[in-house]
Amino acid sequence: MYDIITFGSATQDIFLKSKSFLVKEEKKVFNQKELYVSLGSKIPVEEIDFLYGGGGANVAFTFKNQGFKVAYCGAVGKDLAGDEIKKRLTKKGISTDFLFFDKEKHTNYSVILATEDERTILVYRGASETLANKNIPWGKLKAKWFYIAPLSGKLAGIWEKILKFAKKNKIKIAMNPGNTQLSLPKNRLKKLLNFADVLILNQEEASLATDLSYNKEKEIFKRLDEWVEGICIMTKGPFGGVVSDGKYLYNYGVLKTKKIVDRTGCGDAFGSGFVTGLIKWSPKIEKKTYLNQIEYAIQFGSLNAVSCLQIRGAQNGLLKKGEDIFKFGKVKIKKEKL
């Protein structure tokens, strides 16, 4: 029996940083900037790094860091990157019993184009999309929790099967659906989101799911709470986020840090950290920290995300077991009735 099985992609990440990447602000979209590169020219790159990521693998690293028994379920190519991903998972102590190798497609790749403050990610979705029902030994998927990271493209086809299997076997579900999943017809989407014990969306995803502007937060949560019996989260990047437990809204800020090396994987770090906090919380912890379960989970997720910022790579800076969850301070949380 595993504590958590994670689903989603595992990728080879190539990090490129250049002072020559031109950034311009897009005035028509709030807080949106555009990256420009000159066609036909050679652009000097000051830094290059070869890293690993992918939603399913990233969250597996968080859970393993916290001492859980973890397995990763996904597909990689039968290539050097796929072999290295398996080695990394195995070395970390994450089970690869549900890792599958595709002979025809390459392992997923991400090319991260970084400036001093932000990054743009070019994504190749390869072998991960080849994972199908027939590949998965359903009878061996025994766990307390499933964490379902974004399932892009054809991979989204197994989403409903995973959800129904989990519900039938009384496995709790945390999910962070991607755009492919959220673009399903609304009647079907509502039924699938209702499986969630924890639903994690960013502003863009919450807007897409509900057909509401991202700044209409109360309306978004009213709609999500009608669809989902569990906890709903809308993250807002450097502006914190909002959590709803169906009774209260928890508006939270961000922990202060002077050191921001790389934002890649921060969303995965918050989501998996939040779920970790839910699992680890107890009345004894509440008495010690003065935080209820939701507040403690927000604190844990926020710290995991800030820790991720400190070191380049989505898996390298994640919080370790036993670290002080207030080492960067206490996140500000405003609680209000729905």
WOURWO-V660280 format. One line per field, one symbol per residue. ss: DSSP state (H for helix, E for strand, - for the rest). phi: phi as a letter, one per 30 degrees, with the letter a starting at -180 (. if undefined). psi: psi as a letter, one per 30 degrees, with the letter a starting at -180 (. if undefined). A space follows every 10 residues. Layout:
ss=???
phi=???
psi=???
This chain:
ss=-EEEEEE--- EEEEEEE--- -EEEEE---- -EEEEE---- ------EEEE EEE-HHHHHH HHHHH----E EEEEEEE--H HHHHHHHHHH HH--EEEEEE EE-----EEE EEEE----EE EEEE--HHHH --HHH--HHH --EEEEEE-- --HHHHHHHH HHHHHHHH-- -EEEE---HH HH---HHHHH HHH----EEE EEHHHHHHHH ------HHHH HHHHHHH--- EEEEE-HHH- EEEE---EEE EE-------- -----HHHHH HHHHHHHHHH --HHHHHHH- --HHHHHHHH HHHHHHHHH- ---------- ---------- --EEEEE-
phi=.ddbccbkdb bccccbbbdd dccbdcddbd hcbccbbddi cccdcdbbbc bbajeddedd deddeciddb bccabbddbd dddddddddd ddjcdcdccc ccdccdeebb cccccdcbbc ccccccdedd dbeddcdedc dcadbcccde cdhddddced ddddddddch cdbcbbdcdd ddcdeeddde dddddddbcc bceddddddc ibdedcdddd dddddddcdd dcbbdbhdci lbbbcjcbcc dbcbddbdcb cadeiddddd eddddededd eaedddddci cddddddddd dddddddddd bdjdcdcdec djdddcdcjc ddbccbdd
psi=klekkkkalk lkkjkkkkff kkkkkjffkk gklkkkkkkg lkkkkekkkj akbkeeeefe eeeefggljk kkjaklliae eeeeeeeeee efgkkgfgkk kkfeklkkkk jjjkaefalk kkkjjcfeff kleffkieff ijlekkjjlk jlbfffffee eeeeeeeegh kkkkkikaee efglkeeeee eefffkekkk kleeeeeeef hlkffieeee eeeefeekfa kkkjkhbggb akkkgfelkj klalkkkfjj ekfkgeeeee eeeeeeeeef kleeeeeefg kaeeeeeeee eeeeeeeeff kkkfffglkl kfkjfgfgak kkkjkkk.
